[in-house]
Structures are given as C-alpha cells and as structure tokens.
C-alpha cells in the first residue's frame, strides 16, 4: 500500500486507476474520531493489484474530497458533468 502525501497526485492517480480498470476498482472512505476530538480521514482505492491511500487530519481537504467523490460517482454512473443551463429570457 502506498500513502500519497499530495492531494493532486492522489486525485490524478485515483481517477487514472478507475479509468484503467473500472470493473474491479473499489473505493473506500474511513473516518476515525480520536478521543481528543480530532479526526482522521483515510481514502483508499484499489483494483486488487494497485492500492493507493491518502490520509489527512485537516478539514481543508473536505471540499477536495467532495469533488473527487463527485468525479468518481459520475464516472461510475457513466455520466458527464452537466453544465448549468441558463433560463431563456
């Protein structure tokens, strides 16, 4: 297992891993609450041969985490991101 320390590297590697083998890729999210109130977020994606992990204690990554989840879910559903439509005047 490889812990990737850079978010950008993890996101690119996770999306590439899913593109490489979408039928066997699994994505796991874990949140661990510590007794002192601090938490740890651990993301793991694997295709049974490659395992990539990312962990953080910082809440700064929550928006990035949401964006990665949205991107992976759209790929898993075979959807493209929708553009906001403008209402005709």
PDB file of N, CA, C and O in Angstrom:
ATOM      1  N   UNK A   1       0.827  -1.170   0.000  1.00  0.00           N
ATOM      2  CA  UNK A   1       0.000   0.000   0.000  1.00  0.00           C
ATOM      3  C   UNK A   1       0.878   1.242   0.000  1.00  0.00           C
ATOM      4  O   UNK A   1       1.907   1.308   0.671  1.00  0.00           O
ATOM      5  N   UNK A   2       0.442   2.205  -0.762  1.00  0.00           N
ATOM      6  CA  UNK A   2       1.201   3.438  -0.905  1.00  0.00           C
ATOM      7  C   UNK A   2       0.361   4.596  -0.374  1.00  0.00           C
ATOM      8  O   UNK A   2      -0.750   4.827  -0.850  1.00  0.00           O
ATOM      9  N   UNK A   3       0.887   5.320   0.608  1.00  0.00           N
ATOM     10  CA  UNK A   3       0.241   6.552   1.046  1.00  0.00           C
ATOM     11  C   UNK A   3       0.797   7.682   0.197  1.00  0.00           C
ATOM     12  O   UNK A   3       2.008   7.892   0.147  1.00  0.00           O
ATOM     13  N   UNK A   4      -0.075   8.395  -0.457  1.00  0.00           N
ATOM     14  CA  UNK A   4       0.340   9.527  -1.277  1.00  0.00           C
ATOM     15  C   UNK A   4       0.125  10.786  -0.449  1.00  0.00           C
ATOM     16  O   UNK A   4      -0.960  10.996   0.093  1.00  0.00           O
ATOM     17  N   UNK A   5       1.145  11.616  -0.350  1.00  0.00           N
ATOM     18  CA  UNK A   5       1.060  12.789   0.522  1.00  0.00           C
ATOM     19  C   UNK A   5       0.469  14.011  -0.169  1.00  0.00           C
ATOM     20  O   UNK A   5      -0.045  14.902   0.507  1.00  0.00           O
ATOM     21  N   UNK A   6       0.527  14.077  -1.487  1.00  0.00           N
ATOM     22  CA  UNK A   6      -0.001  15.221  -2.223  1.00  0.00           C
ATOM     23  C   UNK A   6      -1.418  14.920  -2.708  1.00  0.00           C
ATOM     24  O   UNK A   6      -1.659  13.886  -3.330  1.00  0.00           O
ATOM     25  N   UNK A   7      -2.361  15.835  -2.418  1.00  0.00           N
ATOM     26  CA  UNK A   7      -3.742  15.615  -2.842  1.00  0.00           C
ATOM     27  C   UNK A   7      -3.858  15.540  -4.361  1.00  0.00           C
ATOM     28  O   UNK A   7      -4.565  14.677  -4.883  1.00  0.00           O
ATOM     29  N   UNK A   8      -3.177  16.427  -5.075  1.00  0.00           N
ATOM     30  CA  UNK A   8      -3.269  16.455  -6.538  1.00  0.00           C
ATOM     31  C   UNK A   8      -2.790  15.134  -7.128  1.00  0.00           C
ATOM     32  O   UNK A   8      -3.416  14.599  -8.044  1.00  0.00           O
ATOM     33  N   UNK A   9      -1.687  14.607  -6.611  1.00  0.00           N
ATOM     34  CA  UNK A   9      -1.177  13.318  -7.084  1.00  0.00           C
ATOM     35  C   UNK A   9      -2.176  12.209  -6.797  1.00  0.00           C
ATOM     36  O   UNK A   9      -2.415  11.350  -7.647  1.00  0.00           O
ATOM     37  N   UNK A  10      -2.767  12.223  -5.589  1.00  0.00           N
ATOM     38  CA  UNK A  10      -3.734  11.186  -5.238  1.00  0.00           C
ATOM     39  C   UNK A  10      -4.957  11.240  -6.144  1.00  0.00           C
ATOM     40  O   UNK A  10      -5.413  10.206  -6.631  1.00  0.00           O
ATOM     41  N   UNK A  11      -5.486  12.422  -6.373  1.00  0.00           N
ATOM     42  CA  UNK A  11      -6.682  12.552  -7.202  1.00  0.00           C
ATOM     43  C   UNK A  11      -6.413  12.069  -8.628  1.00  0.00           C
ATOM     44  O   UNK A  11      -7.218  11.330  -9.194  1.00  0.00           O
ATOM     45  N   UNK A  12      -5.300  12.476  -9.201  1.00  0.00           N
ATOM     46  CA  UNK A  12      -4.961  12.047 -10.560  1.00  0.00           C
ATOM     47  C   UNK A  12      -4.743  10.536 -10.622  1.00  0.00           C
ATOM     48  O   UNK A  12      -5.209   9.880 -11.553  1.00  0.00           O
ATOM     49  N   UNK A  13      -4.038   9.981  -9.635  1.00  0.00           N
ATOM     50  CA  UNK A  13      -3.771   8.543  -9.621  1.00  0.00           C
ATOM     51  C   UNK A  13      -5.060   7.744  -9.412  1.00  0.00           C
ATOM     52  O   UNK A  13      -5.247   6.696 -10.030  1.00  0.00           O
ATOM     53  N   UNK A  14      -5.949   8.238  -8.543  1.00  0.00           N
ATOM     54  CA  UNK A  14      -7.216   7.548  -8.284  1.00  0.00           C
ATOM     55  C   UNK A  14      -8.095   7.529  -9.536  1.00  0.00           C
ATOM     56  O   UNK A  14      -8.672   6.495  -9.873  1.00  0.00           O
ATOM     57  N   UNK A  15      -8.197   8.658 -10.217  1.00  0.00           N
ATOM     58  CA  UNK A  15      -9.013   8.712 -11.429  1.00  0.00           C
ATOM     59  C   UNK A  15      -8.399   7.857 -12.540  1.00  0.00           C
ATOM     60  O   UNK A  15      -9.127   7.214 -13.296  1.00  0.00           O
ATOM     61  N   UNK A  16      -7.081   7.844 -12.644  1.00  0.00           N
ATOM     62  CA  UNK A  16      -6.411   7.013 -13.651  1.00  0.00           C
ATOM     63  C   UNK A  16      -6.608   5.535 -13.347  1.00  0.00           C
ATOM     64  O   UNK A  16      -6.822   4.738 -14.260  1.00  0.00           O
ATOM     65  N   UNK A  17      -6.537   5.163 -12.076  1.00  0.00           N
ATOM     66  CA  UNK A  17      -6.740   3.765 -11.693  1.00  0.00           C
ATOM     67  C   UNK A  17      -8.145   3.317 -12.038  1.00  0.00           C
ATOM     68  O   UNK A  17      -8.337   2.207 -12.534  1.00  0.00           O
ATOM     69  N   UNK A  18      -9.134   4.167 -11.782  1.00  0.00           N
ATOM     70  CA  UNK A  18     -10.509   3.807 -12.129  1.00  0.00           C
ATOM     71  C   UNK A  18     -10.687   3.697 -13.640  1.00  0.00           C
ATOM     72  O   UNK A  18     -11.377   2.796 -14.114  1.00  0.00           O
ATOM     73  N   UNK A  19     -10.077   4.598 -14.396  1.00  0.00           N
ATOM     74  CA  UNK A  19     -10.175   4.541 -15.859  1.00  0.00           C
ATOM     75  C   UNK A  19      -9.539   3.263 -16.405  1.00  0.00           C
ATOM     76  O   UNK A  19     -10.019   2.690 -17.383  1.00  0.00           O
ATOM     77  N   UNK A  20      -8.457   2.825 -15.763  1.00  0.00           N
ATOM     78  CA  UNK A  20      -7.738   1.634 -16.220  1.00  0.00           C
ATOM     79  C   UNK A  20      -8.557   0.360 -16.031  1.00  0.00           C
ATOM     80  O   UNK A  20      -8.586  -0.494 -16.916  1.00  0.00           O
ATOM     81  N   UNK A  21      -9.216   0.228 -14.896  1.00  0.00           N
ATOM     82  CA  UNK A  21      -9.980  -0.993 -14.626  1.00  0.00           C
ATOM     83  C   UNK A  21     -11.257  -0.676 -13.839  1.00  0.00           C
ATOM     84  O   UNK A  21     -11.313  -0.901 -12.630  1.00  0.00           O
ATOM     85  N   UNK A  22     -12.270  -0.160 -14.520  1.00  0.00           N
ATOM     86  CA  UNK A  22     -13.492   0.258 -13.822  1.00  0.00           C
ATOM     87  C   UNK A  22     -14.292  -0.899 -13.215  1.00  0.00           C
ATOM     88  O   UNK A  22     -15.027  -0.686 -12.250  1.00  0.00           O
ATOM     89  N   UNK A  23     -14.169  -2.099 -13.747  1.00  0.00           N
ATOM     90  CA  UNK A  23     -14.972  -3.217 -13.243  1.00  0.00           C
ATOM     91  C   UNK A  23     -14.440  -3.808 -11.945  1.00  0.00           C
ATOM     92  O   UNK A  23     -15.191  -4.444 -11.205  1.00  0.00           O
ATOM     93  N   UNK A  24     -13.164  -3.610 -11.658  1.00  0.00           N
ATOM     94  CA  UNK A  24     -12.594  -4.213 -10.456  1.00  0.00           C
ATOM     95  C   UNK A  24     -12.155  -3.200  -9.405  1.00  0.00           C
ATOM     96  O   UNK A  24     -11.684  -3.590  -8.337  1.00  0.00           O
ATOM     97  N   UNK A  25     -12.299  -1.924  -9.684  1.00  0.00           N
ATOM     98  CA  UNK A  25     -11.832  -0.887  -8.755  1.00  0.00           C
ATOM     99  C   UNK A  25     -12.830  -0.692  -7.619  1.00  0.00           C
ATOM    100  O   UNK A  25     -14.039  -0.605  -7.836  1.00  0.00           O
ATOM    101  N   UNK A  26     -12.290  -0.625  -6.396  1.00  0.00           N
ATOM    102  CA  UNK A  26     -13.095  -0.359  -5.203  1.00  0.00           C
ATOM    103  C   UNK A  26     -12.563   0.902  -4.535  1.00  0.00           C
ATOM    104  O   UNK A  26     -11.364   1.180  -4.563  1.00  0.00           O
ATOM    105  N   UNK A  27     -13.474   1.658  -3.935  1.00  0.00           N
ATOM    106  CA  UNK A  27     -13.133   2.929  -3.298  1.00  0.00           C
ATOM    107  C   UNK A  27     -13.697   2.909  -1.886  1.00  0.00           C
ATOM    108  O   UNK A  27     -14.886   2.658  -1.690  1.00  0.00           O
ATOM    109  N   UNK A  28     -12.853   3.170  -0.911  1.00  0.00           N
ATOM    110  CA  UNK A  28     -13.261   3.085   0.489  1.00  0.00           C
ATOM    111  C   UNK A  28     -12.920   4.395   1.206  1.00  0.00           C
ATOM    112  O   UNK A  28     -11.844   4.960   1.011  1.00  0.00           O
ATOM    113  N   UNK A  29     -13.846   4.863   2.031  1.00  0.00           N
ATOM    114  CA  UNK A  29     -13.651   6.081   2.818  1.00  0.00           C
ATOM    115  C   UNK A  29     -13.805   5.714   4.286  1.00  0.00           C
ATOM    116  O   UNK A  29     -14.782   5.075   4.676  1.00  0.00           O
ATOM    117  N   UNK A  30     -12.829   6.123   5.100  1.00  0.00           N
ATOM    118  CA  UNK A  30     -12.906   5.866   6.544  1.00  0.00           C
ATOM    119  C   UNK A  30     -12.697   7.167   7.306  1.00  0.00           C
ATOM    120  O   UNK A  30     -11.850   7.987   6.952  1.00  0.00           O
ATOM    121  N   UNK A  31     -13.479   7.334   8.349  1.00  0.00           N
ATOM    122  CA  UNK A  31     -13.322   8.476   9.243  1.00  0.00           C
ATOM    123  C   UNK A  31     -13.112   7.915  10.642  1.00  0.00           C
ATOM    124  O   UNK A  31     -13.923   7.132  11.137  1.00  0.00           O
ATOM    125  N   UNK A  32     -12.030   8.318  11.265  1.00  0.00           N
ATOM    126  CA  UNK A  32     -11.749   7.858  12.622  1.00  0.00           C
ATOM    127  C   UNK A  32     -11.733   9.056  13.563  1.00  0.00           C
ATOM    128  O   UNK A  32     -10.979  10.010  13.370  1.00  0.00           O
ATOM    129  N   UNK A  33     -12.569   8.988  14.571  1.00  0.00           N
ATOM    130  CA  UNK A  33     -12.662  10.058  15.555  1.00  0.00           C
ATOM    131  C   UNK A  33     -11.746   9.716  16.721  1.00  0.00           C
ATOM    132  O   UNK A  33     -11.845   8.627  17.288  1.00  0.00           O
ATOM    133  N   UNK A  34     -10.872  10.618  17.079  1.00  0.00           N
ATOM    134  CA  UNK A  34      -9.975  10.420  18.215  1.00  0.00           C
ATOM    135  C   UNK A  34     -10.656  10.898  19.493  1.00  0.00           C
ATOM    136  O   UNK A  34     -11.646  11.628  19.448  1.00  0.00           O
ATOM    137  N   UNK A  35     -10.115  10.480  20.622  1.00  0.00           N
ATOM    138  CA  UNK A  35     -10.689  10.852  21.915  1.00  0.00           C
ATOM    139  C   UNK A  35     -10.572  12.352  22.179  1.00  0.00           C
ATOM    140  O   UNK A  35     -11.389  12.921  22.903  1.00  0.00           O
ATOM    141  N   UNK A  36      -9.560  12.990  21.595  1.00  0.00           N
ATOM    142  CA  UNK A  36      -9.374  14.430  21.815  1.00  0.00           C
ATOM    143  C   UNK A  36     -10.225  15.292  20.895  1.00  0.00           C
ATOM    144  O   UNK A  36     -10.110  16.517  20.919  1.00  0.00           O
ATOM    145  N   UNK A  37     -11.076  14.674  20.086  1.00  0.00           N
ATOM    146  CA  UNK A  37     -11.959  15.421  19.199  1.00  0.00           C
ATOM    147  C   UNK A  37     -11.438  15.574  17.783  1.00  0.00           C
ATOM    148  O   UNK A  37     -12.190  15.925  16.875  1.00  0.00           O
ATOM    149  N   UNK A  38     -10.162  15.314  17.592  1.00  0.00           N
ATOM    150  CA  UNK A  38      -9.592  15.394  16.247  1.00  0.00           C
ATOM    151  C   UNK A  38      -9.973  14.140  15.474  1.00  0.00           C
ATOM    152  O   UNK A  38     -10.161  13.074  16.062  1.00  0.00           O
ATOM    153  N   UNK A  39     -10.085  14.266  14.178  1.00  0.00           N
ATOM    154  CA  UNK A  39     -10.435  13.126  13.351  1.00  0.00           C
ATOM    155  C   UNK A  39      -9.405  12.900  12.272  1.00  0.00           C
ATOM    156  O   UNK A  39      -8.572  13.761  11.989  1.00  0.00           O
ATOM    157  N   UNK A  40      -9.476  11.720  11.673  1.00  0.00           N
ATOM    158  CA  UNK A  40      -8.563  11.381  10.590  1.00  0.00           C
ATOM    159  C   UNK A  40      -9.385  10.798   9.442  1.00  0.00           C
ATOM    160  O   UNK A  40     -10.160   9.861   9.638  1.00  0.00           O
ATOM    161  N   UNK A  41      -9.212  11.356   8.252  1.00  0.00           N
ATOM    162  CA  UNK A  41      -9.879  10.881   7.052  1.00  0.00           C
ATOM    163  C   UNK A  41      -8.892  10.040   6.252  1.00  0.00           C
ATOM    164  O   UNK A  41      -7.790  10.494   5.946  1.00  0.00           O
ATOM    165  N   UNK A  42      -9.292   8.800   5.908  1.00  0.00           N
ATOM    166  CA  UNK A  42      -8.446   7.912   5.125  1.00  0.00           C
ATOM    167  C   UNK A  42      -9.229   7.486   3.886  1.00  0.00           C
ATOM    168  O   UNK A  42     -10.329   6.944   3.994  1.00  0.00           O
ATOM    169  N   UNK A  43      -8.657   7.732   2.711  1.00  0.00           N
ATOM    170  CA  UNK A  43      -9.252   7.327   1.434  1.00  0.00           C
ATOM    171  C   UNK A  43      -8.403   6.220   0.848  1.00  0.00           C
ATOM    172  O   UNK A  43      -7.174   6.281   0.888  1.00  0.00           O
ATOM    173  N   UNK A  44      -9.056   5.211   0.305  1.00  0.00           N
ATOM    174  CA  UNK A  44      -8.335   4.084  -0.279  1.00  0.00           C
ATOM    175  C   UNK A  44      -9.031   3.693  -1.576  1.00  0.00           C
ATOM    176  O   UNK A  44     -10.256   3.587  -1.627  1.00  0.00           O
ATOM    177  N   UNK A  45      -8.243   3.483  -2.616  1.00  0.00           N
ATOM    178  CA  UNK A  45      -8.783   2.988  -3.884  1.00  0.00           C
ATOM    179  C   UNK A  45      -7.866   1.874  -4.367  1.00  0.00           C
ATOM    180  O   UNK A  45      -6.643   2.015  -4.349  1.00  0.00           O
ATOM    181  N   UNK A  46      -8.463   0.766  -4.798  1.00  0.00           N
ATOM    182  CA  UNK A  46      -7.683  -0.388  -5.214  1.00  0.00           C
ATOM    183  C   UNK A  46      -8.357  -1.115  -6.368  1.00  0.00           C
ATOM    184  O   UNK A  46      -9.578  -1.077  -6.519  1.00  0.00           O
ATOM    185  N   UNK A  47      -7.547  -1.772  -7.171  1.00  0.00           N
ATOM    186  CA  UNK A  47      -8.067  -2.634  -8.236  1.00  0.00           C
ATOM    187  C   UNK A  47      -7.527  -4.057  -8.076  1.00  0.00           C
ATOM    188  O   UNK A  47      -7.437  -4.798  -9.055  1.00  0.00           O
ATOM    189  N   UNK A  48      -7.174  -4.436  -6.870  1.00  0.00           N
ATOM    190  CA  UNK A  48      -6.632  -5.742  -6.494  1.00  0.00           C
ATOM    191  C   UNK A  48      -5.165  -5.926  -6.849  1.00  0.00           C
ATOM    192  O   UNK A  48      -4.556  -6.896  -6.397  1.00  0.00           O
ATOM    193  N   UNK A  49      -4.578  -5.041  -7.634  1.00  0.00           N
ATOM    194  CA  UNK A  49      -3.136  -5.112  -7.895  1.00  0.00           C
ATOM    195  C   UNK A  49      -2.436  -3.854  -7.406  1.00  0.00           C
ATOM    196  O   UNK A  49      -1.296  -3.913  -6.945  1.00  0.00           O
ATOM    197  N   UNK A  50      -3.111  -2.725  -7.503  1.00  0.00           N
ATOM    198  CA  UNK A  50      -2.568  -1.444  -7.053  1.00  0.00           C
ATOM    199  C   UNK A  50      -3.463  -0.893  -5.961  1.00  0.00           C
ATOM    200  O   UNK A  50      -4.687  -0.892  -6.093  1.00  0.00           O
ATOM    201  N   UNK A  51      -2.856  -0.427  -4.886  1.00  0.00           N
ATOM    202  CA  UNK A  51      -3.616   0.154  -3.780  1.00  0.00           C
ATOM    203  C   UNK A  51      -3.031   1.522  -3.463  1.00  0.00           C
ATOM    204  O   UNK A  51      -1.843   1.647  -3.166  1.00  0.00           O
ATOM    205  N   UNK A  52      -3.878   2.551  -3.529  1.00  0.00           N
ATOM    206  CA  UNK A  52      -3.459   3.917  -3.251  1.00  0.00           C
ATOM    207  C   UNK A  52      -4.223   4.428  -2.045  1.00  0.00           C
ATOM    208  O   UNK A  52      -5.434   4.234  -1.943  1.00  0.00           O
ATOM    209  N   UNK A  53      -3.507   5.089  -1.120  1.00  0.00           N
ATOM    210  CA  UNK A  53      -4.155   5.606   0.081  1.00  0.00           C
ATOM    211  C   UNK A  53      -3.734   7.052   0.317  1.00  0.00           C
ATOM    212  O   UNK A  53      -2.633   7.476  -0.036  1.00  0.00           O
ATOM    213  N   UNK A  54      -4.659   7.790   0.930  1.00  0.00           N
ATOM    214  CA  UNK A  54      -4.400   9.173   1.307  1.00  0.00           C
ATOM    215  C   UNK A  54      -5.005   9.380   2.684  1.00  0.00           C
ATOM    216  O   UNK A  54      -6.134   8.958   2.934  1.00  0.00           O
ATOM    217  N   UNK A  55      -4.269  10.023   3.579  1.00  0.00           N
ATOM    218  CA  UNK A  55      -4.830  10.320   4.901  1.00  0.00           C
ATOM    219  C   UNK A  55      -4.521  11.757   5.276  1.00  0.00           C
ATOM    220  O   UNK A  55      -3.498  12.325   4.891  1.00  0.00           O
ATOM    221  N   UNK A  56      -5.445  12.325   6.043  1.00  0.00           N
ATOM    222  CA  UNK A  56      -5.278  13.706   6.487  1.00  0.00           C
ATOM    223  C   UNK A  56      -6.004  13.929   7.807  1.00  0.00           C
ATOM    224  O   UNK A  56      -6.972  13.239   8.127  1.00  0.00           O
ATOM    225  N   UNK A  57      -5.523  14.894   8.557  1.00  0.00           N
ATOM    226  CA  UNK A  57      -6.183  15.345   9.778  1.00  0.00           C
ATOM    227  C   UNK A  57      -6.802  16.725   9.550  1.00  0.00           C
ATOM    228  O   UNK A  57      -7.464  17.258  10.441  1.00  0.00           O
ATOM    229  N   UNK A  58      -6.595  17.301   8.380  1.00  0.00           N
ATOM    230  CA  UNK A  58      -7.002  18.671   8.092  1.00  0.00           C
ATOM    231  C   UNK A  58      -8.394  18.724   7.457  1.00  0.00           C
ATOM    232  O   UNK A  58      -8.718  17.914   6.588  1.00  0.00           O
ATOM    233  N   UNK A  59      -9.204  19.674   7.893  1.00  0.00           N
ATOM    234  CA  UNK A  59     -10.537  19.852   7.306  1.00  0.00           C
ATOM    235  C   UNK A  59     -10.475  20.601   5.980  1.00  0.00           C
ATOM    236  O   UNK A  59     -11.497  20.730   5.305  1.00  0.00           O
ATOM    237  N   UNK A  60      -9.314  21.093   5.594  1.00  0.00           N
ATOM    238  CA  UNK A  60      -9.136  21.807   4.338  1.00  0.00           C
ATOM    239  C   UNK A  60      -9.452  20.896   3.149  1.00  0.00           C
ATOM    240  O   UNK A  60      -9.875  21.374   2.097  1.00  0.00           O
ATOM    241  N   UNK A  61      -9.250  19.599   3.314  1.00  0.00           N
ATOM    242  CA  UNK A  61      -9.421  18.660   2.210  1.00  0.00           C
ATOM    243  C   UNK A  61     -10.867  18.236   1.991  1.00  0.00           C
ATOM    244  O   UNK A  61     -11.138  17.486   1.053  1.00  0.00           O
ATOM    245  N   UNK A  62     -11.804  18.685   2.816  1.00  0.00           N
ATOM    246  CA  UNK A  62     -13.184  18.231   2.667  1.00  0.00           C
ATOM    247  C   UNK A  62     -13.807  18.646   1.340  1.00  0.00           C
ATOM    248  O   UNK A  62     -14.512  17.845   0.727  1.00  0.00           O
ATOM    249  N   UNK A  63     -13.569  19.879   0.876  1.00  0.00           N
ATOM    250  CA  UNK A  63     -14.101  20.297  -0.425  1.00  0.00           C
ATOM    251  C   UNK A  63     -13.465  19.504  -1.553  1.00  0.00           C
ATOM    252  O   UNK A  63     -14.140  19.129  -2.511  1.00  0.00           O
ATOM    253  N   UNK A  64     -12.182  19.252  -1.443  1.00  0.00           N
ATOM    254  CA  UNK A  64     -11.492  18.456  -2.465  1.00  0.00           C
ATOM    255  C   UNK A  64     -12.005  17.027  -2.451  1.00  0.00           C
ATOM    256  O   UNK A  64     -12.170  16.407  -3.502  1.00  0.00           O
ATOM    257  N   UNK A  65     -12.254  16.510  -1.266  1.00  0.00           N
ATOM    258  CA  UNK A  65     -12.807  15.168  -1.113  1.00  0.00           C
ATOM    259  C   UNK A  65     -14.176  15.076  -1.778  1.00  0.00           C
ATOM    260  O   UNK A  65     -14.464  14.100  -2.472  1.00  0.00           O
ATOM    261  N   UNK A  66     -15.025  16.088  -1.571  1.00  0.00           N
ATOM    262  CA  UNK A  66     -16.340  16.122  -2.226  1.00  0.00           C
ATOM    263  C   UNK A  66     -16.205  16.133  -3.746  1.00  0.00           C
ATOM    264  O   UNK A  66     -16.948  15.443  -4.444  1.00  0.00           O
ATOM    265  N   UNK A  67     -15.264  16.911  -4.254  1.00  0.00           N
ATOM    266  CA  UNK A  67     -15.062  16.993  -5.705  1.00  0.00           C
ATOM    267  C   UNK A  67     -14.598  15.646  -6.269  1.00  0.00           C
ATOM    268  O   UNK A  67     -15.047  15.234  -7.339  1.00  0.00           O
ATOM    269  N   UNK A  68     -13.702  14.962  -5.553  1.00  0.00           N
ATOM    270  CA  UNK A  68     -13.244  13.640  -6.006  1.00  0.00           C
ATOM    271  C   UNK A  68     -14.389  12.648  -5.982  1.00  0.00           C
ATOM    272  O   UNK A  68     -14.551  11.875  -6.927  1.00  0.00           O
ATOM    273  N   UNK A  69     -15.191  12.651  -4.920  1.00  0.00           N
ATOM    274  CA  UNK A  69     -16.345  11.752  -4.845  1.00  0.00           C
ATOM    275  C   UNK A  69     -17.302  11.987  -6.009  1.00  0.00           C
ATOM    276  O   UNK A  69     -17.766  11.035  -6.636  1.00  0.00           O
ATOM    277  N   UNK A  70     -17.596  13.249  -6.297  1.00  0.00           N
ATOM    278  CA  UNK A  70     -18.491  13.582  -7.397  1.00  0.00           C
ATOM    279  C   UNK A  70     -17.928  13.084  -8.728  1.00  0.00           C
ATOM    280  O   UNK A  70     -18.652  12.510  -9.541  1.00  0.00           O
ATOM    281  N   UNK A  71     -16.643  13.307  -8.941  1.00  0.00           N
ATOM    282  CA  UNK A  71     -15.998  12.872 -10.178  1.00  0.00           C
ATOM    283  C   UNK A  71     -16.054  11.351 -10.333  1.00  0.00           C
ATOM    284  O   UNK A  71     -16.399  10.848 -11.402  1.00  0.00           O
ATOM    285  N   UNK A  72     -15.715  10.621  -9.268  1.00  0.00           N
ATOM    286  CA  UNK A  72     -15.736   9.157  -9.345  1.00  0.00           C
ATOM    287  C   UNK A  72     -17.155   8.622  -9.507  1.00  0.00           C
ATOM    288  O   UNK A  72     -17.373   7.674 -10.261  1.00  0.00           O
ATOM    289  N   UNK A  73     -18.121   9.214  -8.810  1.00  0.00           N
ATOM    290  CA  UNK A  73     -19.504   8.750  -8.935  1.00  0.00           C
ATOM    291  C   UNK A  73     -20.048   8.984 -10.346  1.00  0.00           C
ATOM    292  O   UNK A  73     -20.785   8.149 -10.870  1.00  0.00           O
ATOM    293  N   UNK A  74     -19.691  10.110 -10.961  1.00  0.00           N
ATOM    294  CA  UNK A  74     -20.127  10.362 -12.329  1.00  0.00           C
ATOM    295  C   UNK A  74     -19.506   9.345 -13.283  1.00  0.00           C
ATOM    296  O   UNK A  74     -20.170   8.877 -14.207  1.00  0.00           O
ATOM    297  N   UNK A  75     -18.254   9.007 -13.068  1.00  0.00           N
ATOM    298  CA  UNK A  75     -17.615   8.001 -13.918  1.00  0.00           C
ATOM    299  C   UNK A  75     -18.242   6.631 -13.699  1.00  0.00           C
ATOM    300  O   UNK A  75     -18.431   5.876 -14.653  1.00  0.00           O
ATOM    301  N   UNK A  76     -18.565   6.305 -12.454  1.00  0.00           N
ATOM    302  CA  UNK A  76     -19.172   5.012 -12.162  1.00  0.00           C
ATOM    303  C   UNK A  76     -20.563   4.902 -12.758  1.00  0.00           C
ATOM    304  O   UNK A  76     -21.009   3.807 -13.101  1.00  0.00           O
ATOM    305  N   UNK A  77     -21.254   6.034 -12.883  1.00  0.00           N
ATOM    306  CA  UNK A  77     -22.589   6.042 -13.480  1.00  0.00           C
ATOM    307  C   UNK A  77     -22.546   6.327 -14.977  1.00  0.00           C
ATOM    308  O   UNK A  77     -23.584   6.378 -15.636  1.00  0.00           O
ATOM    309  N   UNK A  78     -21.337   6.513 -15.510  1.00  0.00           N
ATOM    310  CA  UNK A  78     -21.139   6.799 -16.922  1.00  0.00           C
ATOM    311  C   UNK A  78     -21.857   8.083 -17.330  1.00  0.00           C
ATOM    312  O   UNK A  78     -22.527   8.129 -18.362  1.00  0.00           O
ATOM    313  N   UNK A  79     -21.712   9.118 -16.513  1.00  0.00           N
ATOM    314  CA  UNK A  79     -22.320  10.412 -16.797  1.00  0.00           C
ATOM    315  C   UNK A  79     -21.237  11.463 -16.958  1.00  0.00           C
ATOM    316  O   UNK A  79     -20.155  11.367 -16.379  1.00  0.00           O
ATOM    317  N   UNK A  80     -21.552  12.451 -17.745  1.00  0.00           N
ATOM    318  CA  UNK A  80     -20.673  13.608 -17.877  1.00  0.00           C
ATOM    319  C   UNK A  80     -21.179  14.718 -16.996  1.00  0.00           C
ATOM    320  O   UNK A  80     -22.383  14.813 -16.761  1.00  0.00           O
ATOM    321  N   UNK A  81     -20.299  15.563 -16.500  1.00  0.00           N
ATOM    322  CA  UNK A  81     -20.782  16.683 -15.661  1.00  0.00           C
ATOM    323  C   UNK A  81     -21.721  17.573 -16.460  1.00  0.00           C
ATOM    324  O   UNK A  81     -21.453  17.894 -17.618  1.00  0.00           O
ATOM    325  N   UNK A  82     -22.824  17.969 -15.833  1.00  0.00           N
ATOM    326  CA  UNK A  82     -23.795  18.818 -16.508  1.00  0.00           C
ATOM    327  C   UNK A  82     -23.431  20.270 -16.327  1.00  0.00           C
ATOM    328  O   UNK A  82     -22.959  20.682 -15.267  1.00  0.00           O
ATOM    329  N   UNK A  83     -23.652  21.036 -17.364  1.00  0.00           N
ATOM    330  CA  UNK A  83     -23.404  22.476 -17.320  1.00  0.00           C
ATOM    331  C   UNK A  83     -24.694  23.134 -16.842  1.00  0.00           C
ATOM    332  O   UNK A  83     -25.779  22.733 -17.264  1.00  0.00           O
ATOM    333  N   UNK A  84     -24.597  24.134 -15.972  1.00  0.00           N
ATOM    334  CA  UNK A  84     -25.810  24.821 -15.536  1.00  0.00           C
ATOM    335  C   UNK A  84     -26.484  25.484 -16.725  1.00  0.00           C
ATOM    336  O   UNK A  84     -25.851  26.212 -17.490  1.00  0.00           O
ATOM    337  N   UNK A  85     -27.758  25.226 -16.869  1.00  0.00           N
ATOM    338  CA  UNK A  85     -28.480  25.797 -18.002  1.00  0.00           C
ATOM    339  C   UNK A  85     -28.987  27.195 -17.632  1.00  0.00           C
ATOM    340  O   UNK A  85     -29.361  27.474 -16.493  1.00  0.00           O
ATOM    341  N   UNK A  86     -28.981  28.034 -18.628  1.00  0.00           N
ATOM    342  CA  UNK A  86     -29.495  29.383 -18.411  1.00  0.00           C
ATOM    343  C   UNK A  86     -30.930  29.430 -18.903  1.00  0.00           C
ATOM    344  O   UNK A  86     -31.252  28.919 -19.976  1.00  0.00           O
ATOM    345  N   UNK A  87     -31.775  30.042 -18.115  1.00  0.00           N
ATOM    346  CA  UNK A  87     -33.187  30.143 -18.480  1.00  0.00           C
ATOM    347  C   UNK A  87     -33.355  31.157 -19.587  1.00  0.00           C
ATOM    348  O   UNK A  87     -32.752  32.229 -19.539  1.00  0.00           O
ATOM    349  N   UNK A  88     -34.180  30.835 -20.604  1.00  0.00           N
ATOM    350  CA  UNK A  88     -34.397  31.799 -21.683  1.00  0.00           C
ATOM    351  C   UNK A  88     -35.123  33.042 -21.161  1.00  0.00           C
ATOM    352  O   UNK A  88     -36.018  32.948 -20.321  1.00  0.00           O
ATOM    353  N   UNK A  89     -34.721  34.192 -21.670  1.00  0.00           N
ATOM    354  CA  UNK A  89     -35.334  35.444 -21.211  1.00  0.00           C
ATOM    355  C   UNK A  89     -36.544  35.794 -22.036  1.00  0.00           C
ATOM    356  O   UNK A  89     -37.184  36.816 -21.789  1.00  0.00           O
TER     357      UNK A  89
END
